[in-house]
Amino acid sequence: MTLDKKHYYVTLQAGTTVAEIRDEKGSATYDFEIEATDVQVGMMRDLFNNCVHGDFMMWMHGHTLWSDMPDRDNDEYDDNLRAIYQLIYQYGTEKTKSDLEQMGLVKLLGLDREELRPF
């Protein structure tokens, strides 16, 4: 792994388990462009995997007829998704940061606040 930053292309599909980070633009569409090291991209992929697991757990929780479990699964999923957007903002190009601002996510999630950064 290298500590040099490279350009990566991030695709997020809300409500699905599809999230991907590519190191080549290619012909596929993408949502955000970031500049990150291999280690930073690895951390993002770990968060994606956590979201996949959290999404499955929420599905299981929603299909249980009764449950005395708190909404811990929902909270963990939300926290992971927020952390992903924080990293996208932190490592994002100027266009990515501008896009997140225009989407209202910077203000809504406080993405520009240092104390909220997970890494």
DRENGUFI-395776 format. One line per field, with one value per residue: residue in one letter; x, y, z of N, C-alpha, C, O in turn. Coordinates in Angstrom, 1 decimal, always signed. Layout:
rest <- [A	...]
n_px <- [X	...]
n_py <- [Y	...]
n_pz <- [Z	...]
ca_px <- [X	...]
ca_py <- [Y	...]
ca_pz <- [Z	...]
c_px <- [X	...]
c_py <- [Y	...]
c_pz <- [Z	...]
o_px <- [X	...]
o_py <- [Y	...]
o_pz <- [Z	...]
END
This chain:
rest <- [M	T	L	D	K	K	H	Y	Y	V	T	L	Q	A	G	T	T	V	A	E	I	R	D	E	K	G	S	A	T	Y	D	F	E	I	E	A	T	D	V	Q	V	G	M	M	R	D	L	F	N	N	C	V	H	G	D	F	M	M	W	M	H	G	H	T	L	W	S	D	M	P	D	R	D	N	D	E	Y	D	D	N	L	R	A	I	Y	Q	L	I	Y	Q	Y	G	T	E	K	T	K	S	D	L	E	Q	M	G	L	V	K	L	L	G	L	D	R	E	E	L	R	P	F]
n_px <- [+0.8	+0.4	+1.3	+0.8	-1.5	-4.3	-6.6	-10.0	-13.1	-16.3	-19.3	-22.5	-25.4	-28.3	-30.4	-29.8	-27.5	-25.4	-22.3	-19.4	-15.9	-13.8	-10.7	-10.3	-11.9	-13.3	-16.1	-18.2	-20.7	-20.4	-20.7	-19.2	-15.9	-12.8	-9.7	-7.4	-5.4	-4.3	-4.8	-6.7	-8.8	-9.2	-10.3	-12.7	-13.9	-14.3	-16.2	-18.3	-18.8	-19.7	-22.1	-23.5	-23.9	-25.3	-27.6	-28.7	-29.2	-31.2	-33.2	-33.8	-34.6	-36.9	-38.6	-39.3	-41.9	-42.4	-40.4	-38.1	-35.9	-33.9	-33.7	-31.1	-29.8	-30.6	-29.5	-26.7	-26.4	-27.0	-25.0	-22.7	-23.2	-23.2	-20.5	-19.3	-20.1	-18.8	-16.1	-16.0	-16.5	-14.2	-12.0	-12.7	-12.7	-12.7	-15.0	-16.5	-16.9	-18.4	-20.6	-21.7	-22.3	-24.3	-26.2	-27.1	-26.1	-23.8	-24.5	-26.7	-25.5	-23.3	-20.8	-18.5	-17.4	-14.7	-14.6	-16.3	-15.2	-14.4	-11.9]
n_py <- [-1.2	+2.2	+5.5	+7.7	+10.0	+9.3	+9.6	+8.7	+7.2	+7.4	+5.6	+5.7	+4.1	+4.9	+3.2	+0.7	-2.1	-1.3	+0.0	+1.6	+1.9	+3.1	+3.1	+4.0	+6.0	+5.2	+4.1	+4.0	+5.5	+7.8	+9.1	+10.8	+12.3	+11.6	+12.3	+10.3	+8.1	+4.7	+3.5	+5.1	+4.7	+2.1	+2.2	+3.5	+1.5	-0.4	+0.9	+0.9	-1.9	-2.2	-0.8	-2.5	-4.8	-3.6	-2.7	-5.2	-6.1	-4.3	-4.9	-7.5	-6.9	-5.4	-7.3	-8.9	-10.0	-9.1	-7.3	-6.5	-5.1	-2.2	+0.6	+0.2	-0.9	+0.7	+3.1	+2.5	+2.1	+4.6	+6.1	+5.0	+5.6	+8.4	+8.7	+7.8	+9.8	+12.0	+11.3	+11.3	+14.0	+15.1	+14.0	+14.7	+16.2	+19.7	+20.1	+17.9	+18.6	+21.0	+19.9	+18.4	+20.4	+21.8	+19.8	+20.0	+18.5	+19.1	+21.0	+19.7	+17.3	+18.3	+18.2	+19.7	+20.1	+19.8	+18.2	+16.1	+14.3	+11.0	+9.9]
n_pz <- [+0.0	-0.7	+0.5	-1.0	-2.3	-4.4	-7.1	-6.6	-7.3	-6.2	-5.6	-4.4	-3.4	-2.2	+0.1	-0.9	-1.1	-2.5	-2.9	-3.9	-4.6	-7.0	-8.7	-11.2	-13.6	-15.9	-17.9	-16.3	-14.2	-11.5	-8.1	-6.5	-6.4	-5.0	-3.2	-2.0	+0.2	-0.1	+2.4	+3.6	+1.8	+2.3	+4.9	+4.3	+2.8	+4.7	+6.3	+4.4	+4.3	+6.9	+6.7	+5.0	+6.5	+8.6	+7.2	+6.6	+9.2	+10.0	+8.2	+9.1	+11.7	+11.1	+10.1	+12.2	+14.2	+16.8	+19.0	+21.6	+21.2	+21.1	+18.8	+17.9	+15.7	+13.6	+14.4	+14.4	+11.7	+10.6	+11.8	+10.6	+7.9	+8.1	+8.8	+6.5	+4.6	+5.9	+5.5	+2.7	+2.2	+3.6	+2.1	-0.4	-3.7	-4.7	-6.3	-5.4	-2.7	-3.1	-4.4	-2.3	-0.5	-2.0	-2.1	+0.5	+2.5	+3.9	+5.8	+7.1	+8.1	+9.4	+8.2	+7.9	+10.3	+12.5	+14.8	+14.5	+12.7	+11.9	+11.6]
ca_px <- [+0.0	+1.2	+0.8	+0.5	-3.0	-4.7	-8.0	-10.9	-14.5	-17.2	-20.7	-23.4	-26.8	-29.1	-31.4	-29.3	-26.2	-24.4	-21.4	-18.2	-14.9	-13.0	-9.5	-10.4	-13.2	-13.9	-17.3	-19.3	-21.0	-20.0	-21.3	-18.2	-14.5	-12.0	-8.3	-7.1	-4.4	-4.9	-5.2	-7.9	-9.8	-9.5	-11.2	-14.0	-14.5	-14.7	-17.5	-19.3	-19.1	-20.5	-23.4	-24.2	-24.3	-26.3	-28.8	-29.3	-29.8	-32.4	-34.2	-34.2	-35.4	-38.2	-39.4	-39.6	-43.2	-42.2	-39.0	-37.8	-34.6	-34.0	-33.3	-29.6	-29.4	-30.8	-28.5	-25.4	-26.4	-27.0	-23.6	-21.8	-23.5	-22.7	-19.0	-18.9	-20.2	-17.7	-14.8	-16.1	-16.3	-12.8	-11.1	-13.3	-12.2	-13.5	-16.3	-17.3	-17.3	-19.4	-21.8	-22.3	-22.9	-25.5	-27.2	-27.5	-25.6	-22.7	-25.2	-27.5	-24.7	-22.2	-19.6	-17.3	-16.9	-13.5	-14.8	-17.1	-14.5	-14.1	-10.5]
ca_py <- [+0.0	+3.5	+6.7	+8.7	+10.2	+9.1	+9.9	+7.6	+7.5	+6.7	+5.5	+5.3	+3.9	+4.9	+2.1	-0.6	-2.4	-1.1	+1.1	+1.1	+2.9	+2.7	+4.0	+4.5	+6.6	+4.3	+4.6	+3.9	+6.7	+7.8	+10.2	+11.7	+12.1	+11.9	+12.1	+9.6	+7.1	+3.3	+3.2	+5.9	+4.0	+0.8	+2.6	+3.7	+0.2	-1.0	+1.5	+0.3	-3.2	-2.1	-0.4	-3.6	-5.6	-2.8	-2.8	-6.5	-6.2	-3.5	-5.7	-8.6	-6.3	-5.0	-8.5	-9.6	-9.6	-8.3	-7.2	-5.6	-4.5	-0.8	+0.8	+0.2	-1.2	+1.9	+4.1	+2.2	+2.3	+6.0	+6.5	+4.5	+6.4	+9.8	+8.7	+7.7	+11.2	+12.8	+11.0	+11.8	+15.4	+15.3	+13.6	+15.1	+17.3	+20.9	+19.8	+17.0	+19.4	+21.9	+19.1	+18.0	+21.6	+22.0	+18.8	+20.3	+17.5	+19.7	+21.6	+18.7	+16.3	+19.0	+17.5	+20.5	+20.3	+18.9	+17.3	+15.0	+13.5	+9.8	+9.4]
ca_pz <- [+0.0	-0.8	+1.2	-2.0	-2.6	-5.8	-7.3	-6.6	-7.8	-5.2	-6.0	-3.3	-3.8	-0.9	+0.2	-1.4	-0.5	-3.6	-2.7	-4.6	-4.8	-8.1	-8.9	-12.6	-14.0	-16.9	-18.5	-15.3	-13.5	-10.1	-7.4	-5.9	-6.7	-3.8	-3.3	-0.7	+0.2	-0.1	+3.7	+3.8	+1.0	+3.0	+6.0	+3.7	+2.4	+6.0	+6.6	+3.5	+4.8	+8.1	+6.3	+4.4	+7.7	+9.3	+6.4	+6.8	+10.5	+10.0	+7.5	+10.0	+12.8	+10.6	+9.8	+13.4	+14.6	+18.0	+19.4	+22.6	+20.9	+20.7	+17.4	+17.8	+14.3	+12.8	+14.9	+13.9	+10.2	+10.4	+12.2	+9.6	+6.7	+8.4	+8.8	+5.1	+4.0	+6.4	+4.8	+1.3	+2.3	+4.0	+1.0	-1.6	-4.5	-4.5	-6.9	-4.5	-1.5	-3.6	-4.6	-1.0	+0.0	-2.8	-1.7	+1.8	+3.4	+4.8	+7.0	+7.7	+8.8	+10.0	+7.6	+7.9	+11.7	+12.7	+16.0	+14.0	+11.8	+12.5	+11.4]
c_px <- [+0.9	+0.5	+0.5	-1.0	-3.2	-6.2	-8.8	-12.3	-15.5	-18.6	-21.4	-24.8	-27.7	-30.2	-31.0	-28.0	-25.1	-23.6	-20.1	-17.2	-14.0	-11.8	-9.4	-11.8	-13.9	-15.2	-18.5	-19.5	-20.6	-20.6	-20.3	-16.8	-13.7	-10.5	-7.9	-6.0	-5.1	-5.4	-6.6	-9.1	-10.2	-10.5	-12.6	-14.7	-15.0	-16.1	-18.6	-19.7	-20.0	-21.9	-24.2	-24.7	-25.4	-27.7	-29.5	-29.9	-31.1	-33.5	-34.7	-35.0	-36.8	-39.1	-39.7	-41.0	-43.2	-40.8	-38.8	-36.4	-34.8	-33.6	-31.8	-29.1	-29.5	-29.8	-27.1	-25.3	-26.2	-25.6	-22.6	-22.0	-23.0	-21.1	-18.5	-19.0	-19.1	-16.4	-14.9	-15.9	-14.8	-11.9	-11.6	-12.6	-13.1	-14.9	-17.1	-17.8	-18.5	-20.7	-22.5	-22.9	-24.3	-26.6	-27.7	-27.0	-24.5	-23.4	-25.9	-26.7	-23.5	-20.9	-18.3	-16.8	-15.8	-13.8	-15.6	-16.4	-14.1	-12.7	-9.6]
c_py <- [+1.2	+4.6	+7.9	+8.8	+10.0	+9.5	+8.6	+8.1	+6.7	+6.8	+5.0	+5.2	+3.8	+3.9	+0.8	-0.9	-2.2	+0.2	+0.7	+2.3	+2.3	+3.6	+4.4	+4.9	+5.6	+4.9	+4.5	+5.2	+6.6	+9.1	+11.2	+11.3	+12.5	+11.8	+11.5	+8.6	+5.7	+3.0	+3.9	+5.2	+2.7	+1.1	+2.8	+2.4	-0.5	-0.5	+1.0	-1.0	-3.2	-1.7	-1.6	-4.5	-4.9	-2.8	-4.1	-6.7	-5.4	-4.3	-6.8	-8.0	-5.9	-6.1	-9.4	-9.1	-8.8	-8.3	-6.2	-4.9	-3.0	-0.6	+1.0	+0.0	+0.0	+3.0	+3.8	+2.4	+3.8	+6.6	+6.2	+5.4	+7.8	+9.8	+8.6	+9.1	+12.1	+12.6	+11.5	+13.3	+15.8	+15.1	+14.1	+16.2	+18.6	+20.7	+18.9	+17.8	+20.4	+21.1	+18.8	+19.2	+21.9	+21.0	+19.1	+19.4	+18.1	+20.3	+20.6	+17.8	+17.0	+18.4	+18.4	+20.8	+19.3	+17.9	+16.1	+14.0	+12.2	+9.3	+10.6]
c_pz <- [+0.0	+0.0	+0.3	-2.2	-4.1	-5.9	-7.3	-6.9	-7.0	-5.7	-4.7	-3.8	-2.5	-1.0	-0.4	-0.8	-1.5	-3.2	-3.3	-4.7	-5.9	-8.2	-10.4	-12.9	-14.9	-17.4	-17.5	-14.7	-12.1	-9.4	-7.0	-6.3	-5.4	-4.1	-1.9	-0.9	+0.2	+1.3	+4.0	+3.0	+1.7	+4.2	+5.4	+3.3	+3.6	+6.4	+5.7	+3.9	+6.0	+7.8	+5.7	+5.5	+8.4	+8.6	+6.6	+8.2	+10.7	+9.3	+8.4	+11.2	+12.3	+10.3	+11.0	+13.9	+15.9	+18.4	+20.5	+22.4	+20.6	+19.3	+17.2	+16.4	+13.4	+13.1	+14.4	+12.4	+9.9	+10.7	+11.1	+8.3	+6.9	+8.3	+7.3	+4.4	+4.6	+5.7	+3.3	+1.3	+2.6	+2.9	-0.3	-2.4	-4.2	-5.1	-6.0	-3.3	-1.9	-3.8	-3.3	-0.3	-0.7	-2.4	-0.2	+2.9	+4.4	+6.0	+7.8	+8.6	+9.5	+9.5	+7.7	+9.3	+12.0	+13.8	+15.6	+13.1	+12.5	+12.5	+11.4]
o_px <- [+2.0	-0.7	+0.1	-1.7	-2.4	-6.9	-8.4	-12.6	-15.4	-19.1	-21.1	-25.2	-27.6	-30.9	-31.8	-27.5	-24.0	-24.2	-19.7	-17.6	-13.4	-11.9	-8.5	-12.8	-15.1	-15.4	-19.6	-18.6	-20.4	-21.0	-20.6	-16.5	-14.0	-10.2	-8.0	-5.6	-6.3	-6.5	-7.5	-10.2	-11.4	-11.4	-13.6	-15.9	-16.0	-17.0	-19.7	-20.9	-20.9	-22.9	-25.4	-25.8	-26.4	-28.7	-30.7	-31.0	-32.0	-34.7	-35.9	-36.1	-37.7	-40.3	-40.1	-41.2	-44.0	-40.1	-39.4	-35.9	-35.7	-33.1	-31.4	-28.2	-28.6	-29.2	-26.4	-24.3	-25.5	-25.0	-21.7	-21.0	-22.4	-20.6	-17.5	-18.0	-18.6	-15.7	-13.9	-15.2	-14.2	-10.9	-10.9	-11.9	-14.1	-15.8	-18.3	-18.9	-19.4	-21.8	-23.7	-24.0	-25.3	-27.8	-28.7	-27.3	-24.4	-23.0	-25.9	-27.1	-22.8	-19.9	-17.2	-15.8	-16.0	-13.4	-15.6	-16.9	-13.5	-12.3	-8.4]
o_py <- [+1.3	+4.6	+8.9	+7.8	+10.4	+9.7	+7.6	+9.3	+5.5	+7.8	+4.0	+6.0	+2.8	+3.7	-0.1	-0.1	-2.7	+1.3	-0.5	+3.4	+1.2	+4.8	+5.1	+4.3	+5.3	+6.2	+5.0	+6.1	+5.5	+10.0	+12.4	+10.1	+13.6	+11.2	+12.1	+8.2	+5.6	+2.3	+3.3	+5.1	+2.4	+0.3	+2.4	+2.2	-1.2	-1.2	+0.8	-1.3	-4.0	-2.1	-1.7	-5.0	-5.5	-2.9	-4.2	-7.2	-5.9	-4.2	-7.1	-8.6	-6.1	-5.9	-10.5	-7.9	-7.8	-9.3	-5.1	-4.2	-2.7	-1.6	+1.8	+0.6	+0.3	+3.6	+4.7	+2.8	+4.2	+7.4	+7.0	+5.8	+8.4	+10.7	+9.2	+9.5	+13.0	+13.5	+11.9	+13.8	+16.6	+15.9	+14.0	+17.1	+18.5	+21.2	+19.2	+17.7	+20.6	+21.6	+18.8	+19.1	+22.3	+21.4	+18.5	+19.5	+17.6	+20.0	+20.6	+17.5	+16.3	+18.2	+17.8	+21.5	+18.1	+16.7	+15.1	+12.9	+12.2	+8.5	+10.5]
o_pz <- [+0.6	+0.2	+0.8	-2.3	-4.9	-4.9	-7.9	-6.7	-7.0	-6.2	-4.1	-4.5	-1.8	-2.0	-0.4	+0.0	-1.4	-3.2	-3.1	-4.8	-5.8	-7.9	-10.7	-12.5	-14.6	-17.4	-17.8	-14.6	-11.5	-10.1	-7.0	-6.5	-4.8	-5.1	-0.9	-2.0	+0.4	+1.4	+4.6	+3.5	+1.7	+4.4	+6.1	+3.5	+3.6	+6.8	+6.1	+3.9	+6.2	+8.4	+5.9	+5.5	+8.8	+9.2	+6.7	+8.3	+11.4	+9.8	+8.5	+11.5	+13.1	+10.2	+10.9	+14.0	+16.0	+18.2	+20.5	+23.3	+19.9	+18.6	+16.4	+16.0	+12.7	+12.3	+13.9	+11.9	+9.1	+10.0	+10.8	+7.7	+6.0	+7.7	+7.0	+3.7	+3.9	+5.4	+2.8	+0.4	+2.0	+2.7	-1.3	-1.7	-3.6	-4.6	-5.8	-2.9	-1.2	-3.5	-3.2	+0.3	+0.0	-2.5	+0.2	+4.1	+5.5	+7.2	+9.0	+9.8	+10.2	+10.2	+7.6	+9.5	+11.9	+13.7	+16.3	+12.9	+13.6	+13.3	+11.2]
END
